[in-house]
Amino acid sequence: MVQAIVTISDHANRVLNIVKAKYGLKDKSQAIELVAEKYEEEIMEPELRPEYVEKLNTLEKQKGIPFKSIAELKKIVED
């Protein structure tokens, strides 16, 4: 386990106290850990959200532009 001394704003401190109370946690370390886990689930892993899956399905249905060489691709992109 890693130990760290952190400086947080009064607002962040109040938020952590609320998280701690809401989930019945022992200390703010557990509250920080919970917030980090939620952040990871909801923000760092967007592929799990339905909007992301829908976007992927839309992209898979799109057709690409065929090209035979890099020069031909460059010409298509620059035009």
C-alpha positions as CSV (number, residue, x, y, z in Angstrom):
1,M,0.0,0.0,0.0
2,V,1.3,3.5,-0.9
3,Q,1.1,6.3,1.6
4,A,0.8,9.9,0.4
5,I,0.4,13.3,2.0
6,V,-2.0,15.3,-0.1
7,T,-3.3,18.9,0.0
8,I,-6.9,19.3,-1.0
9,S,-9.3,22.2,-1.0
10,D,-12.0,22.6,1.7
11,H,-14.6,21.7,-0.9
12,A,-12.8,18.5,-1.8
13,N,-12.5,17.7,1.9
14,R,-16.3,18.1,2.4
15,V,-17.0,15.9,-0.6
16,L,-14.7,13.2,0.8
17,N,-16.5,13.5,4.2
18,I,-19.8,13.0,2.4
19,V,-18.6,10.0,0.5
20,K,-17.1,8.6,3.7
21,A,-20.4,9.0,5.5
22,K,-22.6,7.8,2.7
23,Y,-20.7,4.5,2.2
24,G,-19.9,3.9,5.9
25,L,-16.2,4.1,5.3
26,K,-13.6,4.2,8.2
27,D,-11.4,7.0,6.9
28,K,-10.8,9.4,4.0
29,S,-8.3,7.0,2.5
30,Q,-11.1,4.6,1.7
31,A,-13.2,7.5,0.4
32,I,-10.4,8.5,-2.0
33,E,-10.0,4.9,-3.1
34,L,-13.7,4.7,-3.8
35,V,-13.7,7.9,-5.8
36,A,-10.7,6.7,-7.8
37,E,-12.5,3.4,-8.6
38,K,-15.6,5.3,-9.7
39,Y,-13.5,7.6,-11.9
40,E,-11.8,4.6,-13.5
41,E,-15.2,2.9,-14.2
42,E,-17.0,5.9,-15.6
43,I,-14.4,8.0,-17.2
44,M,-11.3,6.0,-18.0
45,E,-13.3,3.0,-19.5
46,P,-15.7,4.6,-21.9
47,E,-15.9,1.4,-24.0
48,L,-18.2,0.0,-21.4
49,R,-20.8,2.7,-21.9
50,P,-23.7,2.1,-24.3
51,E,-23.0,5.4,-26.2
52,Y,-19.4,4.1,-27.0
53,V,-20.7,0.8,-28.3
54,E,-23.2,2.6,-30.5
55,K,-20.5,4.8,-31.9
56,L,-18.3,1.8,-32.6
57,N,-21.2,0.1,-34.4
58,T,-21.7,3.2,-36.5
59,L,-18.1,3.3,-37.4
60,E,-18.0,-0.3,-38.4
61,K,-20.8,0.2,-40.9
62,Q,-19.0,3.1,-42.6
63,K,-17.0,2.2,-45.8
64,G,-13.5,3.3,-46.3
65,I,-11.9,4.9,-49.3
66,P,-9.8,2.4,-51.3
67,F,-6.3,3.4,-52.4
68,K,-3.4,1.6,-53.9
69,S,-0.5,3.6,-52.6
70,I,0.5,6.1,-50.1
71,A,0.8,8.7,-52.8
72,E,-2.8,8.1,-53.9
73,L,-4.0,8.3,-50.3
74,K,-2.0,11.6,-49.8
75,K,-3.7,13.0,-52.9
76,I,-7.2,12.0,-51.6
77,V,-6.6,13.5,-48.2
78,E,-5.1,16.8,-49.5
79,D,-7.9,17.4,-52.0
